[in-house]
Amino acid sequence: MAEEKKEKNRWLDAVTRMIELTQQGKLQWSVEYIPAPDDRDRTIVAFRTRYKDKLISLFKGTVKLEDDAITRGSGMFPETRPTWATKIVLEFVNSDGETLWRFPEVDALTDLLSAVQYQVAGVGDFLDEIFSDTEVVA
């Protein structure tokens, strides 16, 4: 139990460090569009960055819960369907965007996603510009 808590704290610390590096501009993210896992006709926004030799992807999307399923129907042949949940996912990917390894879920992923969206949208630059602009644009 103590080892499990220590491991969870380590992941929390890693995500917290990624937030700091993102806010400092030392970790630069870009936008990519990836197929949604539940519907190949849809795409979701993913954010990608590279830290040393690791390519990292962050996205909020519908994720299939592997160990949970809903059983519908009755009789001899009940129908089992997977369940889906909306989650924030942080993972190592290869150059083709395929998942190599997924980070465990920690609460700080919400803050990381927020920091990444802030950076990619250029909110900081926008605020600097709007407050330094002496001309009013109508």
Buried (B, 14 or more C-beta within 10 A) or exposed (E): EEEEEEEEEEBBEBBBBBBEBBBEEEBEBEEBEBEBBEEEEEEBBBBBBEEEEEBBBBBBBBBEEEEEEEEEEEEEEEEEEEEBEEBBBBBBBEEEBEEEEBBEEBEBBEBBBEBBBEBBEEEEEEEEEEEEEEEEEE
